[in-house]
Amino acid sequence: MHKVDIPDWVKSHVTARRGRLHAFADMDPAATALLVVDLQRGFMDESVAHSFVPEALSIVPNVNKLAQALRDAGGRVVFIRMVATDSAARDWSVYYDDLTLPAQRSRRFEGMRAGGPGHELWPDLEVGAADLIVDKTRFSAFIEGSSDLEAILRREGIDTVLVAGTVTNTCCESTARDAMMRNFRVVMISDANAARSDDAHLGALVNFYLSFGDVMTTRQAMGYIAANAAAGPHAGGPKK
């Protein structure tokens, strides 16, 4: 698991700007969804992965714990899968053709097709019967044309999202930033995200924390979920 040490200057900046270290400590569990981004074989199974992220394996226990805590408190869990489609390859040709070598493009495209070897969720994830599974075709699940995630969350009455998964500085950060831009309250979970290096992971969290939303550990998020659930609907929790 990544070593995460948010610099003191970042914490000071966030506190001065927002008045507290965690802006969304008052999350209402019933209006909160955990978004588990791209924890699929295509990123976690080296034998089939087009883009292997070793650290993604280490965060699965935290994802499972946080997911269960939120279910128990009345929240929602959404597993988001990257999927390759013919229309995405055509409409997102800058990525598929200009920014990806042909051999890598072929491996990614064939592996991440619906039903492909990389498209499957990682088997150690604990997926509940009431959990949702949503496919996306871009890094961000919220950008127009990528998925119907926003419409689903609006129907569910969700105003706060917790973001976990891989890759921290690509699909997770893109999804988290766009969620904030769509007026969701967003928390990135520092020890339930994974990148290809400690530097890339920390850089994404710092950039997000400074301007886009909140950053918490799994333990912190679970603590706020439990406290706010015990306090009753919309009562809010401690603000630190």
C-alpha positions in Angstrom: 0.0 0.0 0.0 1.2 3.5 -0.8 2.9 5.6 1.9 0.7 8.7 2.2 1.9 11.8 4.1 -0.1 14.9 3.1 2.4 17.8 3.6 1.7 20.2 6.5 1.5 23.2 4.1 -1.3 21.5 2.2 -3.3 20.9 5.5 -2.7 24.5 6.5 -3.9 25.8 3.2 -7.0 23.6 3.2 -7.9 24.6 6.8 -7.4 28.3 6.1 -9.6 28.1 3.1 -12.4 25.9 4.4 -12.2 26.4 8.2 -11.6 22.7 8.9 -9.4 19.9 7.7 -12.3 17.7 6.4 -15.0 19.7 4.7 -17.3 16.6 4.2 -17.0 15.1 7.7 -20.7 15.8 8.0 -21.6 13.4 5.1 -25.1 11.8 5.4 -24.5 8.1 4.9 -27.8 7.6 3.3 -26.9 10.2 0.6 -23.4 8.9 0.1 -22.1 6.4 -2.5 -18.7 4.7 -2.7 -17.4 4.6 -6.2 -15.0 1.8 -6.8 -13.2 2.6 -10.0 -11.6 0.1 -12.3 -10.6 -2.7 -9.9 -10.6 -5.1 -12.8 -8.4 -7.9 -14.1 -7.2 -5.5 -16.8 -5.3 -3.6 -14.1 -4.8 -6.3 -11.4 -4.1 -9.6 -13.1 -0.6 -9.5 -14.6 -1.4 -12.4 -17.0 -4.1 -10.5 -18.8 -3.5 -6.8 -17.8 -2.8 -4.2 -20.4 -1.8 -1.8 -17.6 -0.8 -3.7 -14.5 -0.9 -1.7 -11.2 0.6 -3.9 -8.4 -0.5 -1.6 -5.6 -4.1 -2.1 -6.6 -4.0 -5.6 -5.0 -3.2 -4.1 -1.6 -6.2 -1.8 -1.3 -8.9 -4.4 -1.8 -9.3 -5.1 1.9 -9.9 -1.4 2.6 -12.3 -1.1 -0.2 -14.3 -4.1 1.1 -14.3 -2.7 4.7 -15.4 0.7 3.6 -18.1 -0.7 1.3 -19.6 -2.8 4.0 -19.6 0.1 6.5 -21.5 2.3 4.0 -24.0 -0.5 3.2 -24.6 -0.9 6.9 -25.3 2.8 7.3 -27.7 2.9 4.4 -25.4 4.2 1.6 -24.8 2.9 -1.8 -21.8 1.1 -3.4 -21.1 1.4 -7.1 -18.5 -0.7 -8.9 -17.3 1.1 -12.1 -15.7 -0.8 -14.9 -13.7 0.5 -17.8 -15.0 -1.0 -21.1 -13.7 -0.7 -24.6 -16.2 -0.2 -27.4 -16.1 0.4 -31.1 -17.8 3.8 -30.7 -15.3 4.8 -28.0 -12.4 3.9 -30.1 -13.8 6.0 -32.9 -15.0 9.0 -30.8 -11.9 9.0 -28.5 -9.4 8.4 -31.3 -6.9 10.9 -29.8 -6.3 8.4 -27.0 -6.7 5.1 -28.9 -4.7 6.2 -32.0 -2.5 9.1 -31.2 -1.5 8.4 -27.6 -1.3 4.6 -27.7 1.0 2.3 -29.7 -0.8 -0.1 -32.0 0.2 -3.3 -30.0 -0.8 -1.7 -26.7 -4.1 -0.4 -28.3 -4.9 -3.9 -29.5 -4.2 -5.5 -26.1 -6.2 -2.9 -24.3 -9.1 -3.0 -26.7 -9.5 -6.7 -26.9 -8.9 -7.2 -23.2 -11.3 -4.6 -22.0 -14.3 -5.4 -24.3 -17.4 -6.4 -22.4 -16.8 -10.0 -21.5 -13.0 -9.7 -22.3 -10.4 -11.1 -19.9 -9.6 -7.7 -18.4 -13.1 -6.4 -18.1 -14.1 -8.6 -15.1 -14.1 -7.2 -11.6 -11.3 -8.4 -9.4 -12.6 -11.6 -7.7 -11.6 -10.6 -4.2 -14.0 -7.7 -4.2 -17.0 -8.3 -2.1 -19.9 -7.2 -4.3 -23.3 -7.0 -2.5 -26.6 -8.0 -3.9 -27.8 -4.4 -3.9 -24.6 -2.9 -5.3 -24.6 -1.3 -8.7 -22.2 -2.1 -11.6 -21.7 0.7 -14.1 -19.5 0.6 -17.3 -17.7 3.7 -18.5 -15.8 4.3 -21.8 -13.6 7.2 -20.7 -11.2 7.8 -17.8 -13.9 9.9 -16.1 -17.3 8.2 -15.4 -18.9 11.7 -15.3 -17.9 13.1 -18.6 -20.7 13.3 -21.2 -21.0 10.0 -23.1 -18.9 8.0 -20.7 -21.6 6.4 -18.6 -25.0 7.0 -17.0 -23.5 7.2 -13.5 -24.6 10.8 -12.8 -28.2 10.0 -13.6 -28.2 6.9 -11.4 -26.8 8.8 -8.5 -29.3 11.7 -8.9 -32.2 9.2 -8.8 -30.7 7.6 -5.7 -30.6 11.0 -3.9 -26.8 10.9 -3.6 -25.0 14.2 -2.9 -21.6 12.8 -1.7 -19.3 10.3 -3.3 -16.2 8.5 -1.9 -13.7 7.6 -4.6 -11.6 4.4 -4.4 -9.9 2.3 -7.0 -7.2 2.6 -9.6 -5.4 4.4 -11.1 -5.3 7.2 -8.6 -4.0 9.9 -10.9 -5.9 8.8 -14.0 -9.4 7.3 -13.8 -9.9 7.9 -10.1 -8.8 11.5 -10.1 -10.6 12.3 -13.4 -13.8 10.8 -12.0 -13.4 12.6 -8.7 -12.7 16.0 -10.3 -15.6 15.8 -12.7 -17.9 14.7 -9.9 -17.1 17.9 -8.0 -17.7 19.9 -11.2 -21.1 18.3 -11.4 -21.7 19.6 -7.8 -21.2 16.4 -5.8 -19.3 16.5 -2.5 -16.3 14.3 -3.2 -13.8 12.5 -1.0 -10.8 10.6 -2.3 -9.8 7.7 0.0 -6.0 7.9 0.4 -5.4 4.2 1.3 -8.1 2.8 -1.0 -6.6 4.2 -4.2 -3.6 2.9 -6.1 -1.2 4.3 -8.6 2.0 3.1 -10.2 4.3 5.0 -7.8 4.1 6.8 -4.5 4.8 10.1 -6.1 2.0 9.8 -8.7 -0.4 8.7 -6.0 0.5 11.5 -3.6 0.6 14.2 -6.3 -2.9 13.3 -7.4 -4.3 13.4 -3.8 -2.6 16.8 -3.1 -3.8 18.4 -6.2 -7.3 17.2 -5.6 -7.3 18.2 -1.9 -6.2 21.7 -2.6 -9.0 22.7 -5.0 -11.5 19.9 -5.6 -12.6 18.2 -2.5 -11.6 16.2 0.6 -9.1 13.4 1.2 -9.6 10.9 4.0 -8.2 7.5 5.1 -10.5 4.5 5.2 -10.5 4.7 9.0 -11.5 8.3 9.0 -14.3 7.9 6.4 -15.7 4.9 8.3 -15.6 6.9 11.6 -17.6 9.7 10.1 -20.0 7.3 8.5 -20.6 5.5 11.8 -20.9 8.7 13.8 -23.3 10.4 11.4 -25.4 7.3 11.1 -25.7 7.1 14.9 -26.6 10.8 15.1 -29.6 10.3 12.8 -30.6 11.5 9.3 -28.9 14.7 8.2 -27.6 15.3 11.6 -24.0 15.5 10.4 -20.9 14.5 12.2 -17.9 16.1 13.8 -16.0 18.7 11.8 -12.3 18.7 12.4 
